[in-house]
Amino acid sequence: MQINSVNKRLVQQLGYAGLLPFLLMMLGVWSADPSWIGDFVKGQLAYAMVILSFLGGVHWGVALLSSALPDASTRKALLWGVTPSLIAWCATLFSGFGFAVMMAGFIAALQVDKQLYPVYGLPDWMLPLRKQLTTVVVVTLLLTVIGANLRG
């Protein structure tokens, strides 16, 4: 699967831009009036759920577009593709632990991507980008929880 340099740059730019809501919600928890903390926490969790679900969708896209992918790999991609959405949904069931569920989901998604991206033939630069993005996401989720508990 070939991705040209324009797409590489755009993927990187959009990936980093996607971190802005995580950073803004975290900063809101730490700096806004305490009466707003709950809103920032809800916003952070909601955005995390959307992005984790999106990460699963990548696998569906690859499975649907790659005719060269073996049947077993296609099945793995499709099965895993729905798992992040289920993890995100489970985060809504564990009120106080929702953020822990989300952080575990992002870490799990990265671990699966490390195994499956090479099978898909995705470019070598994708995994380092995923690792950077996941690191920032997990840290902002953690700092959001800490800030909400200290300031709330």
C-alpha positions, -999 to 999 in steps of 0.1 A, spaced: 0 0 0 17 32 -12 12 66 5 28 95 -12 47 123 5 17 147 4 -4 122 22 23 114 47 26 151 56 -12 155 57 -16 124 79 10 138 103 -6 172 104 -41 159 109 -28 135 136 -11 162 155 -41 186 150 -63 158 165 -44 162 197 -57 198 202 -90 188 218 -72 165 242 -48 193 252 -76 219 254 -98 198 276 -69 189 299 -59 226 301 -95 235 309 -96 211 338 -64 227 352 -72 264 346 -109 271 342 -133 280 370 -139 248 391 -176 249 382 -166 240 346 -144 210 354 -172 185 350 -179 198 315 -142 195 305 -141 160 319 -171 150 299 -157 166 268 -124 148 272 -140 114 277 -164 119 248 -136 130 224 -114 101 236 -143 77 228 -146 91 193 -109 89 185 -106 53 199 -135 43 178 -118 59 148 -86 39 154 -107 7 150 -122 21 118 -87 22 102 -86 -16 104 -120 -19 86 -108 5 59 -77 -16 53 -97 -49 53 -122 -35 28 -97 -20 5 -69 -45 4 -76 -74 -20 -41 -88 -13 -48 -94 25 -51 -131 34 -85 -141 46 -72 -147 82 -57 -112 83 -89 -97 69 -109 -115 97 -85 -102 123 -88 -67 110 -126 -67 109 -129 -83 144 -104 -59 159 -119 -30 140 -150 -31 162 -132 -37 195 -120 -1 202 -156 10 198 -167 -16 224 -139 -5 247 -150 31 244 -186 22 251 -175 2 282 -158 34 295 -193 48 299 -203 19 322 -174 25 347 -181 61 358 -150 66 380 -129 42 360 -139 54 325 -106 72 320 -86 41 330 -106 21 305 -99 46 278 -62 48 286 -60 10 285 -79 10 252 -55 34 236 -25 14 248 -42 -18 236 -49 -3 202 -13 7 198 -1 -28 207 -25 -43 181 -14 -18 155 22 -28 161 12 -63 151 -12 -56 122 2 -25 105 32 -44 91 8 -72 79 -12 -45 61 19 -31 44 15 3 59 45 27 57 72 24 84 65 59 96 30 51 107 39 32 139 62 59 153 35 85 146 9 63 164 32 59 193 37 96 196 0 104 193 -10 76 218 16 88 243 2 123 242 -34 110 244 -27 88 274 -8 115 292 -35 141 286 -62 117 298 -41 110 330 -35 147 336 -72 154 331 -81 129 358 -54 142 382 -65 178 376 -102 170 381 -94 152 414 -72 180 427 -93 209 417 -128 194 418 
